[in-house]
Every structure is written in C-alpha cells, then in structure tokens.
C-alpha cells in the first residue's frame, strides 16, 4: 500500500482549490487528504508574520493520517496555485 499523502495548499489557497489533485491521487490508490484550510486562514501570515497557524493545521492533519493508517511517515505535497484574474 502506498504511503498516505497530505496536500498543503499554496499560499492564500484553500483546500477546495486542491480537490482535483486530491481526487486524482485517491483514484490512483493513494490515500490522500488536503489540509483543511480556507483562504482566510492565511490572513494572519500576511506581511511576513508567523506561519505557525498554518503549521499547526498541517501538524494536526499529518498526525491524523499517521494514526489512521498506522504508518511512521506520509508523503507531503506542497501545492502552489497561481491564478491571477483581473
């Protein structure tokens, strides 16, 4: 069985932005979950402020996957979304 995968949405992205990637991995047999972020979760990090709130959510998600699948490690995908619409 492949290692479980955790997707971390890119800066100012939400988990919903990563659903296609998550579904694609699950369809290929990789147990996958996206860190449950919404765009507003990123607001406290603007201007070079601490990323700790995001890292806490990442930590919780990783620990849940480790426990759920009884594995010592996971694969982590850092997703970056650049979508500029004017």
C-alpha positions, 0 to 999 in steps of 0.5 A: 500500500502506498504511503498516505499523502497530505496536500498543503495548499499554496499560499492564500489557497484553500483546500477546495482549490486542491480537490482535483489533485486530491481526487486524482491521487485517491483514484490512483490508490493513494490515500490522500487528504488536503489540509483543511484550510480556507483562504482566510486562514492565511490572513494572519501570515500576511506581511511576513508574520508567523506561519505557525497557524498554518503549521499547526493545521498541517501538524494536526492533519499529518498526525491524523493520517499517521494514526489512521493508517498506522504508518511512521511517515506520509508523503507531503505535497506542497501545492502552489496555485497561481491564478491571477484574474483581473 
